[in-house]
Amino acid sequence: MSMVEQPSYVPVSDAAEQLDLSDRQVRYLCEQGQLGSKMGKHWVITKSELEEFKKTPRRGPGRPPNSTL
């Protein structure tokens, strides 16, 4: 019998700390389908998903710059 490796999960609070975001912001990213998935009432984020998300460029806080047309 072979053992299947189970993914390692990161709590929302730990993901928020690593991404320098609030717990609510991480849950919002999950709700938008950008990170993690829902399991029952809880959001689950795998370590590999978190590492991939860290690599994606994100703009800083605040309003986006005005584009001049």
C-alpha positions in Angstrom: 0.0 0.0 0.0 1.4 3.4 -0.9 0.9 6.5 1.2 -0.6 9.5 -0.4 1.0 12.8 0.8 -1.6 15.1 2.3 -1.2 18.8 1.5 -0.2 21.1 4.4 -2.8 23.7 5.2 -2.2 27.2 6.5 -4.7 28.9 8.7 -6.2 32.2 7.4 -4.5 34.1 10.3 -1.1 32.7 9.3 -1.7 33.4 5.6 -2.7 37.0 6.5 0.5 37.5 8.5 2.7 36.1 5.7 1.0 38.3 3.1 0.9 41.4 5.4 -2.9 41.5 5.1 -5.8 41.3 7.6 -7.7 38.1 8.1 -10.7 39.7 6.4 -8.7 40.6 3.3 -7.5 37.0 3.0 -11.0 35.7 3.4 -12.1 38.2 0.7 -9.4 36.8 -1.6 -10.7 33.3 -0.9 -14.3 34.4 -1.6 -13.1 35.9 -5.0 -11.5 32.6 -5.9 -8.0 34.0 -5.8 -6.7 31.9 -2.9 -7.8 28.7 -1.1 -11.0 26.9 -1.1 -14.0 26.4 1.2 -14.3 23.3 3.3 -17.5 23.3 5.3 -17.6 26.6 7.1 -13.8 27.2 6.9 -11.4 28.4 4.3 -8.4 26.2 3.7 -5.2 27.4 2.0 -2.5 25.0 1.1 1.1 25.9 1.6 1.7 25.5 -2.2 -1.2 27.9 -3.0 0.1 30.4 -0.6 3.6 30.3 -2.1 2.2 30.7 -5.6 0.1 33.6 -4.5 3.1 35.3 -3.0 4.8 35.3 -6.4 1.9 37.2 -8.1 2.4 40.9 -8.3 -0.1 43.0 -6.3 -0.6 46.7 -6.3 -0.2 48.7 -3.1 -2.9 50.0 -0.9 -5.1 53.0 -1.8 -6.7 54.2 -4.9 -5.4 53.1 -8.3 -3.7 55.8 -10.2 -5.8 57.9 -12.6 -5.1 57.0 -16.2 -5.0 59.9 -18.6 -6.5 59.2 -22.0 
